[in-house]
């Protein structure tokens, strides 16, 4: 009876079209670049959008809101938004360190295995609990390539999570991995872009301070085949290495919160 109940839960709301050829896909990595996409960020108390002295100041911006880095659109963090996860990458981003004339500038990125190899040779060392290289910061960045649902359809975006939000990235991947659907009498993992995930923001803190974090909640499956195909296309583009991540055009190194 337990298995029958679980099968009923995971198959409820599935679309009529076939996604069998894509089972389990959606979390492969890629490392080449060819075009840029907007970032999704959580506005913090120290973000330039809420500081009157900054050029990016926006009187409508509030701590805990989500912002699209390209359009400047603000989304209420309590109401949240719906994303469709399409692909995932983990990279260590190099930012110019304290005392450098270009402090906070994007200086490239490394694969996790490259960082491990440099740790073994002593080129990468730990400082205050974070990896550094030649005085520059290396930020462990978990990048989720997503479609964002809007009033006019869906749009591509990158949602990078760092520091305390790495555990939220792991939670999202666990959610996606644990969702099972019944296909031909078997429980299988659907492609990640079949899933709709609600993102909201929540207050968090530790001994070093407080900040606004993210919360992920599955809210069902994509029902529109065109949206599903858009997710598959985005996934294929990312995994083919044809996505350029313009880190240099963002706010600089995400805070270690």
C-alpha positions in Angstrom: 0.0 0.0 0.0 2.8 2.4 0.8 4.3 2.0 -2.7 1.0 2.5 -4.4 0.4 5.7 -2.4 3.9 7.0 -3.3 3.3 6.3 -7.0 0.1 8.2 -6.9 1.8 11.2 -5.3 4.6 11.4 -7.8 2.5 10.9 -10.9 -0.2 13.5 -10.0 -0.2 16.4 -12.3 2.1 15.0 -15.0 1.6 16.3 -18.5 0.3 14.2 -21.3 3.4 14.6 -23.6 6.4 12.2 -23.4 9.6 13.1 -21.7 11.0 9.6 -21.5 14.0 10.3 -23.6 15.3 12.9 -21.1 14.9 10.9 -17.9 17.5 12.0 -15.2 18.9 14.8 -17.3 19.5 18.4 -16.2 22.5 18.6 -13.9 25.5 18.1 -16.2 28.3 20.8 -16.2 29.8 22.9 -19.0 32.7 25.3 -19.2 32.8 27.2 -22.5 31.1 30.5 -23.3 29.2 32.2 -26.1 26.3 34.4 -24.9 25.3 36.2 -21.8 22.2 35.8 -19.6 20.8 37.8 -16.6 21.5 36.9 -13.0 19.0 36.5 -10.2 20.2 38.0 -6.9 18.8 38.4 -3.4 19.1 42.0 -2.2 20.9 42.3 1.1 21.0 45.2 3.5 24.4 46.2 2.0 23.4 45.8 -1.6 23.9 48.9 -3.8 20.2 49.0 -4.7 19.4 50.0 -1.1 22.3 52.4 -0.5 21.5 56.0 -1.4 25.1 56.7 -2.2 25.4 54.1 -4.9 24.6 54.6 -8.6 22.4 51.5 -8.6 20.2 52.9 -5.8 16.5 52.2 -6.3 14.1 53.6 -3.8 11.7 50.7 -4.5 14.3 48.1 -3.5 14.1 46.4 -0.2 16.2 43.9 1.6 15.0 40.4 0.8 13.7 41.2 -2.7 14.9 39.3 -5.7 16.4 41.3 -8.6 17.0 40.6 -12.3 20.5 42.0 -13.0 19.7 42.9 -16.6 16.2 44.3 -16.4 16.4 45.6 -12.8 13.0 44.0 -12.2 12.3 43.7 -8.4 10.4 40.7 -7.1 8.9 40.6 -3.6 10.7 38.0 -1.6 7.7 36.9 0.3 5.6 36.3 -2.8 8.6 34.9 -4.6 8.7 33.6 -8.2 8.6 30.3 -10.1 11.7 28.9 -11.7 12.3 25.8 -13.9 15.8 24.4 -13.3 17.5 23.5 -16.5 21.2 22.9 -15.7 23.8 23.2 -12.9 27.5 24.0 -12.7 30.0 24.4 -9.8 32.9 26.7 -10.3 35.4 28.6 -8.0 35.3 32.2 -9.1 38.5 34.3 -8.7 38.0 37.9 -7.5 40.7 40.4 -7.0 41.5 40.5 -3.2 41.9 43.1 -0.5 44.6 45.6 -1.3 44.6 45.0 -5.0 43.9 48.1 -7.2 41.1 46.2 -9.0 39.6 44.8 -5.7 36.5 42.8 -6.4 37.2 42.4 -10.2 36.4 39.1 -11.9 39.7 37.3 -12.7 38.5 34.0 -14.0 37.2 30.7 -12.7 38.4 27.1 -11.9 36.8 23.7 -11.8 36.6 22.1 -8.4 39.2 19.5 -9.3 41.6 22.3 -10.4 41.3 23.9 -7.0 41.9 20.6 -5.2 45.1 20.1 -7.3 46.3 23.6 -6.5 45.6 23.0 -2.8 47.9 19.9 -3.0 50.7 22.0 -4.4 50.2 24.9 -2.0 49.1 27.4 -4.6 45.7 27.6 -3.1 45.6 28.2 0.7 42.8 28.8 3.3 42.5 32.2 4.8 39.8 32.9 7.4 38.0 29.8 6.3 38.0 30.6 2.6 40.3 29.5 -0.2 42.6 32.1 -1.7 45.1 32.2 -4.5 47.9 34.7 -4.7 46.0 37.1 -2.4 42.8 36.8 -4.4 39.5 35.3 -3.2 38.1 32.0 -4.6 34.4 31.8 -4.2 32.7 28.4 -4.4 29.8 29.2 -6.6 26.9 26.8 -7.3 25.2 28.1 -10.5 21.6 27.1 -11.3 20.6 27.9 -14.9 16.8 28.4 -14.9 13.8 29.6 -16.7 11.8 32.2 -14.8 8.1 32.3 -15.2 6.8 35.7 -16.1 3.4 37.2 -17.1 4.6 36.9 -20.7 6.0 33.4 -20.6 9.5 32.4 -19.5 12.9 34.0 -19.6 16.4 32.5 -19.1 18.5 33.4 -16.0 21.4 32.3 -13.8 20.9 31.9 -10.1 24.4 31.7 -8.4 24.5 30.6 -4.8 27.6 31.0 -2.6 28.7 30.7 1.1 25.8 30.0 3.4 23.5 29.5 0.4 25.6 26.5 -0.8 23.4 24.4 1.5 20.4 25.7 -0.3 21.9 24.7 -3.6 22.4 21.2 -2.2 18.8 21.2 -1.0 17.5 22.1 -4.4 19.6 19.4 -6.1 18.3 16.9 -3.6 14.7 18.0 -4.2 15.2 17.5 -8.0 17.0 14.2 -7.5 14.3 12.8 -5.2 11.3 13.7 -7.3 10.2 10.5 -9.0 7.5 9.9 -11.6 5.9 6.7 -12.9 6.8 5.9 -16.5 6.0 2.5 -18.0 5.3 1.1 -14.5 8.7 2.3 -13.1 9.7 5.1 -10.8 12.2 7.3 -12.5 13.8 10.7 -12.2 12.4 13.2 -14.7 14.5 15.9 -16.4 14.9 18.8 -14.1 13.1 21.2 -16.5 9.9 19.3 -16.0 9.8 20.7 -12.4 8.4 24.0 -11.3 10.1 25.4 -8.1 8.9 28.3 -6.0 11.7 30.6 -4.7 11.1 32.9 -1.7 13.5 34.6 0.7 13.8 34.1 4.4 15.8 35.8 7.2 18.9 33.9 8.4 21.7 34.5 10.7 24.8 33.0 12.4 27.5 34.3 14.8 28.9 36.5 12.0 25.7 38.4 11.2 22.3 38.2 9.5 21.2 38.2 5.9 18.3 37.1 3.6 18.5 33.6 2.2 16.5 31.6 -0.2 13.9 28.8 0.2 13.0 26.3 -2.5 9.7 24.5 -2.7 8.5 22.2 -5.5 5.1 23.2 -6.8 4.3 20.7 -9.6 5.2 20.0 -13.2 5.4 22.0 -16.4 2.2 21.6 -18.3 3.1 23.6 -21.5 5.1 21.6 -24.0 6.6 24.8 -25.5 7.9 25.7 -22.0 9.3 22.2 -21.6 11.0 22.4 -24.9 12.5 25.8 -24.0 13.9 24.2 -20.8 15.4 21.4 -22.8 16.9 23.8 -25.3 18.4 25.9 -22.5 19.8 22.8 -20.9 21.4 21.6 -24.2 22.9 25.0 -24.8 24.5 25.2 -21.3 25.8 21.6 -21.4 27.2 22.2 -24.9 29.3 25.1 -23.4 27.5 27.8 -25.4 26.6 30.1 -22.5 28.7 33.1 -21.5 28.5 34.0 -17.8 29.4 37.7 -17.6 30.5 37.8 -14.0 32.4 41.0 -14.6 29.1 42.8 -15.2 27.6 41.8 -11.9 28.0 43.5 -8.5 31.4 41.8 -8.0 32.1 39.2 -5.5 29.0 38.0 -3.7 29.2 38.6 0.1 30.4 35.8 2.4 27.1 35.6 4.2 
